[in-house]
Amino acid sequence: MAKTERRGQVMNRVARQVKGTAGRAVAKASQPVRKVQTKVQVTLGDLIAAAFDVAGEAKAAAKLVSSKSMAAATGRQIVVVGG
């Protein structure tokens, strides 16, 4: 703080800070809302049972479970071994 003298009295000078509003308008812009994704846990047995219910026979269910679209949906490649 700087001291200044006025009519024989010593006064303290206080520096004032002026806050601008131009920069704040950009900062307060609304942020995009993110979608909340919920994860569903399904066991491999449940997945095979559902595929069997849809397909009706074992070979069709195996083909459905090991398809590329199923791998993309689950994030894992399922390989069916056997005849």
Helices and strands as residue ranges (DSSP letters): E 2-6, E 9-13, H 22-27, H 44-55, H 58-65, H 68-74
